[in-house]
Amino acid sequence: MKFAQRIPEHMAEADPSLIQDLLNIPYTNRVQIELSKTALKQIIQNDLTPRQREIILLKYYQNMSNKEIAKILHLDASSVSRTLTRGKAKIYKLLHVYLEYLCHAKLES
């Protein structure tokens, strides 16, 4: 089963737990969370490998365990874990860049 390459409409909202895990921001900072959701969606769609995207979407948007993902994608659980770790590291790195850009763009408008 291959997951869609684009984020499906019913999953367009980023899971706040992923944002909080990556940035350590409190849920109360609504402006930063909204900017983070926008940036996160862009990163997931444009910057992850297809496998990273697929595993991130299944993990954080479908709330599947690593074992469930491994079974569906016919992978070892260790491969799922490794891909998830690499995908989250890439998101973390790029999310800071995107947020900085979005903050400057909002201030200029």
Secondary structure, DSSP 8 states (H G I E B T S, - for coil): ----SS--GGG-S--HHHHHHHH---TT-HHHHHHHHHHHHHHHHHTS-HHHHHHHHHHHTS---HHHHHHHHT--HHHHHHHHHHHHHHHHHHHHHHHHHHHHHHHH-
